[in-house]
Amino acid sequence: MNKGLSWFVLILLIGGYVFLYGPILSLIIFSFNVSKLVTVWGGFSTKWYGELLNDRAIMDAVKLSLWIAAVSASGAAVLGTMAGYVLARFRRFKGRVLFTGMVSSPLVMPDVITGLSLLLMFVFLEQVFGWPAGRGKLTIVLAHTTFCLTYVAVILQARLSQLDQSLEEAAQDLGCRPLKTFFVITLPIIAPAILSGWLLAFTLSLDDVVIASFNTGPGATTLPMVIFSRVRLGLNPEINALATIIIGLVATGILIASVLMSRQEKRRQRDMQLAVAANK
Amino acid sequence: MKSGFVPWGERMSSGTRFITLLADRLPPLRWLLGLLPSGRGLVILIPYVWLVAFFLIPFIIVAKISLSESVTAQPPYTEIIRHIASGQVSFAAAPKTGDAADATGGAPPATTTQAGSDQGSVDTPDQSAAIKGGPAEDVSGGFYVKFNWDNYDYLFSDDLYFKAGKNAVFTAFISTVICLLIGFPMAYGIARSPAAWRGTLLMLIILPFWTSFLIRVYAWIGILKNNGIVNNLLIWLGVIDDPLPMMNTNFAVFIGIVYSYLPFMILPLYSTLEKMDLSLLEAAADLGCRPWKAFLQITVPLALPGIIAGSMLVFIPAVGEYVIPELLGGPDSLMIGRILSNEFFSNRDWPVASAVAIAILILLVIPIVAFQYFQNKQQEAAT
């Protein structure tokens, strides 16, 4: 049955990729445009990259966003791993239904609602306990940790439920305590999943404009907030240059990661073949 | 060591043994330690408490504030539970006087968000004088719970909110259908392509998702504008003489949503199509079934979990979408998420914004619960 794709499906597939990559390609091309009118080609130039690097507002926002993303992704990785572990391993406990609901709801919850509800809670906390005093970096980090941890939890739950538990059982049979079993056996196995969860959380935090806008305070302007406020005013060649840099970094990172992963996969396959050959 | 005090069961390390020894000397500490959960309980408790604190309680607070009144104070709403000394001026229901027409405008969040926090210390919101209008009345002392349903009445009395809600559901629905129409053949094509290619093809679907969402929406401004790429191309080809107005229309909003959410549709579709048993199609073909009929009667029903999951992942967030209609839409492409943001950032009416949030939640509660139901069912099937 499976004798390649029909022409119809192939054309739709190629069309889909053109739809996905056409706009990105146009951004990159016009970032090298000399004209300030972004979509009218005036000649090749890299001047917008120079202007971008001298733009204090954008550079400060980049630093702040990277810091917020790193801290929130780390918090989300720790909490999300715990939540994923609970979902995958603890079949029965009081309030599991609520817990499952709280983990999967933020995945689809519109940003405006998450943002507003967290802000109102921070205001409430400030009124009652005097903490957190005002809004800024800290409140954005708390908000981002919360919505990112559910993504990490979903990834970890999937990974942990595929995992062969016999290794952990063997360790515990040999007298290893549960906590030590987790750190010595489970953690090294799920480390790649935690890393990809961390990366996803990092990207999500770096990308969020709505939740950050609700929970920010004076002096805490993240990169997406700067981009949003400029883009509302219309096209801006500096944003094209910024987009090209971001796309370049992401593409390079993913290329390196996939090369490393395929190399690891090949090594594992070779090891398995060797093991099979040795057993014969 | 006194007998009977082994709070963590048999799983005691030297560290915990030290604490229990210490606890033996200090009875109150011992009592506190008894309250501590076991290791297993702690693993559950930490993410649980975090999610309750930062996900569940915020919604309760939103519901609470949606029932309070808007005041020109900091924070700009009244308390619904208040202690009133006898004879004091009470808070009375006042008709809302917000100007709904402002909601279409809206200032950028980046410039207005400071407003929420720049007024320094928080005064007690008990400033009766600041409450809009309302006749004063004498009341006796005691605690009063005052639910103010005016914010909800206001949502129903003003056509704007209903229209924005309807428009949001409509836009999200159409976008979901377009996503499905584009996403299904792509997922199908990837799942049926040679196994060596699948990883790369799938990576190419995910790759745009890792680049900034805002920047991907921004890219469409350059394409759809009056002097943008599409219009320039069409004019150059001589197809049209005047630019087609595409920017700031609902058409642009559809494209923006479809473009941004397409990976969310393709990934669950792919995972169900890839698992599909192809021998079923062979059996159908052997029995004389035409390919398109086999597709409709076998492939589509088997892909249904993926279709549902993908559609929910697109539809639910798209209903509350704010950035895309704000950047690509026109003044008439009002969506409920945009209204919420404008009520909050431009009108600074937190109670009405909260009421809008509750309204969106009520609108979305059925799809969200359905999504969780299918999610759980699939997870149970997988394990």
HADDOCK unambig.tbl for C-alpha pairs under 7 A between the chains (distance, minus, plus):
assign (segid A and resid 1 and name CA) (segid B and resid 282 and name CA) 6.00 0.50 0.50
assign (segid A and resid 4 and name CA) (segid B and resid 193 and name CA) 6.56 0.50 0.50
assign (segid A and resid 5 and name CA) (segid B and resid 189 and name CA) 6.80 0.50 0.50
assign (segid A and resid 5 and name CA) (segid B and resid 192 and name CA) 6.79 0.50 0.50
assign (segid A and resid 5 and name CA) (segid B and resid 193 and name CA) 6.68 0.50 0.50
assign (segid A and resid 9 and name CA) (segid B and resid 185 and name CA) 6.08 0.50 0.50
assign (segid A and resid 9 and name CA) (segid B and resid 189 and name CA) 5.90 0.50 0.50
assign (segid A and resid 10 and name CA) (segid B and resid 189 and name CA) 6.69 0.50 0.50
assign (segid A and resid 12 and name CA) (segid B and resid 185 and name CA) 6.43 0.50 0.50
assign (segid A and resid 12 and name CA) (segid B and resid 186 and name CA) 6.72 0.50 0.50
assign (segid A and resid 13 and name CA) (segid B and resid 185 and name CA) 6.62 0.50 0.50
assign (segid A and resid 13 and name CA) (segid B and resid 186 and name CA) 4.85 0.50 0.50
assign (segid A and resid 13 and name CA) (segid B and resid 189 and name CA) 6.22 0.50 0.50
assign (segid A and resid 16 and name CA) (segid B and resid 182 and name CA) 6.85 0.50 0.50
assign (segid A and resid 16 and name CA) (segid B and resid 186 and name CA) 6.64 0.50 0.50
assign (segid A and resid 20 and name CA) (segid B and resid 259 and name CA) 6.99 0.50 0.50
assign (segid A and resid 23 and name CA) (segid B and resid 219 and name CA) 5.52 0.50 0.50
assign (segid A and resid 23 and name CA) (segid B and resid 220 and name CA) 6.49 0.50 0.50
assign (segid A and resid 24 and name CA) (segid B and resid 216 and name CA) 6.85 0.50 0.50
assign (segid A and resid 24 and name CA) (segid B and resid 219 and name CA) 6.65 0.50 0.50
assign (segid A and resid 27 and name CA) (segid B and resid 219 and name CA) 5.92 0.50 0.50
assign (segid A and resid 39 and name CA) (segid B and resid 222 and name CA) 6.21 0.50 0.50
assign (segid A and resid 39 and name CA) (segid B and resid 228 and name CA) 5.67 0.50 0.50
assign (segid A and resid 39 and name CA) (segid B and resid 229 and name CA) 6.31 0.50 0.50
assign (segid A and resid 79 and name CA) (segid B and resid 47 and name CA) 5.71 0.50 0.50
assign (segid A and resid 82 and name CA) (segid B and resid 43 and name CA) 6.21 0.50 0.50
assign (segid A and resid 82 and name CA) (segid B and resid 47 and name CA) 6.56 0.50 0.50
assign (segid A and resid 83 and name CA) (segid B and resid 47 and name CA) 5.66 0.50 0.50
assign (segid A and resid 86 and name CA) (segid B and resid 44 and name CA) 6.00 0.50 0.50
assign (segid A and resid 99 and name CA) (segid B and resid 48 and name CA) 6.60 0.50 0.50
assign (segid A and resid 101 and name CA) (segid B and resid 372 and name CA) 6.86 0.50 0.50
assign (segid A and resid 102 and name CA) (segid B and resid 51 and name CA) 6.56 0.50 0.50
assign (segid A and resid 104 and name CA) (segid B and resid 372 and name CA) 6.74 0.50 0.50
assign (segid A and resid 108 and name CA) (segid B and resid 313 and name CA) 6.17 0.50 0.50
assign (segid A and resid 108 and name CA) (segid B and resid 316 and name CA) 5.91 0.50 0.50
assign (segid A and resid 108 and name CA) (segid B and resid 317 and name CA) 5.44 0.50 0.50
assign (segid A and resid 109 and name CA) (segid B and resid 317 and name CA) 6.00 0.50 0.50
assign (segid A and resid 110 and name CA) (segid B and resid 317 and name CA) 4.63 0.50 0.50
assign (segid A and resid 110 and name CA) (segid B and resid 320 and name CA) 4.91 0.50 0.50
assign (segid A and resid 110 and name CA) (segid B and resid 321 and name CA) 6.59 0.50 0.50
assign (segid A and resid 112 and name CA) (segid B and resid 320 and name CA) 6.76 0.50 0.50
assign (segid A and resid 112 and name CA) (segid B and resid 337 and name CA) 6.28 0.50 0.50
assign (segid A and resid 112 and name CA) (segid B and resid 341 and name CA) 6.98 0.50 0.50
assign (segid A and resid 113 and name CA) (segid B and resid 357 and name CA) 5.84 0.50 0.50
assign (segid A and resid 117 and name CA) (segid B and resid 58 and name CA) 4.82 0.50 0.50
assign (segid A and resid 117 and name CA) (segid B and resid 59 and name CA) 5.74 0.50 0.50
assign (segid A and resid 117 and name CA) (segid B and resid 62 and name CA) 5.69 0.50 0.50
assign (segid A and resid 118 and name CA) (segid B and resid 54 and name CA) 6.74 0.50 0.50
assign (segid A and resid 118 and name CA) (segid B and resid 58 and name CA) 5.55 0.50 0.50
assign (segid A and resid 120 and name CA) (segid B and resid 58 and name CA) 6.84 0.50 0.50
assign (segid A and resid 120 and name CA) (segid B and resid 61 and name CA) 6.72 0.50 0.50
assign (segid A and resid 120 and name CA) (segid B and resid 62 and name CA) 6.67 0.50 0.50
assign (segid A and resid 121 and name CA) (segid B and resid 58 and name CA) 5.14 0.50 0.50
assign (segid A and resid 121 and name CA) (segid B and resid 61 and name CA) 6.33 0.50 0.50
assign (segid A and resid 127 and name CA) (segid B and resid 122 and name CA) 6.83 0.50 0.50
assign (segid A and resid 134 and name CA) (segid B and resid 117 and name CA) 5.74 0.50 0.50
assign (segid A and resid 135 and name CA) (segid B and resid 117 and name CA) 6.46 0.50 0.50
assign (segid A and resid 146 and name CA) (segid B and resid 54 and name CA) 6.57 0.50 0.50
assign (segid A and resid 161 and name CA) (segid B and resid 383 and name CA) 6.30 0.50 0.50
assign (segid A and resid 203 and name CA) (segid B and resid 210 and name CA) 6.40 0.50 0.50
assign (segid A and resid 207 and name CA) (segid B and resid 212 and name CA) 5.43 0.50 0.50
assign (segid A and resid 207 and name CA) (segid B and resid 213 and name CA) 6.33 0.50 0.50
assign (segid A and resid 213 and name CA) (segid B and resid 109 and name CA) 5.67 0.50 0.50
assign (segid A and resid 213 and name CA) (segid B and resid 110 and name CA) 6.30 0.50 0.50
assign (segid A and resid 213 and name CA) (segid B and resid 113 and name CA) 6.40 0.50 0.50
assign (segid A and resid 214 and name CA) (segid B and resid 113 and name CA) 6.71 0.50 0.50
assign (segid A and resid 216 and name CA) (segid B and resid 113 and name CA) 6.65 0.50 0.50
assign (segid A and resid 217 and name CA) (segid B and resid 113 and name CA) 6.54 0.50 0.50
assign (segid A and resid 217 and name CA) (segid B and resid 114 and name CA) 5.12 0.50 0.50
assign (segid A and resid 217 and name CA) (segid B and resid 117 and name CA) 6.10 0.50 0.50
assign (segid A and resid 218 and name CA) (segid B and resid 114 and name CA) 5.11 0.50 0.50
assign (segid A and resid 225 and name CA) (segid B and resid 110 and name CA) 5.38 0.50 0.50
assign (segid A and resid 226 and name CA) (segid B and resid 110 and name CA) 6.77 0.50 0.50
assign (segid A and resid 229 and name CA) (segid B and resid 108 and name CA) 5.84 0.50 0.50
assign (segid A and resid 229 and name CA) (segid B and resid 110 and name CA) 6.06 0.50 0.50
assign (segid A and resid 231 and name CA) (segid B and resid 218 and name CA) 6.95 0.50 0.50
assign (segid A and resid 232 and name CA) (segid B and resid 327 and name CA) 6.14 0.50 0.50
assign (segid A and resid 235 and name CA) (segid B and resid 222 and name CA) 6.95 0.50 0.50
assign (segid A and resid 243 and name CA) (segid B and resid 215 and name CA) 6.27 0.50 0.50
assign (segid A and resid 246 and name CA) (segid B and resid 211 and name CA) 6.71 0.50 0.50
assign (segid A and resid 247 and name CA) (segid B and resid 211 and name CA) 5.85 0.50 0.50
assign (segid A and resid 250 and name CA) (segid B and resid 210 and name CA) 6.87 0.50 0.50
assign (segid A and resid 250 and name CA) (segid B and resid 211 and name CA) 6.52 0.50 0.50
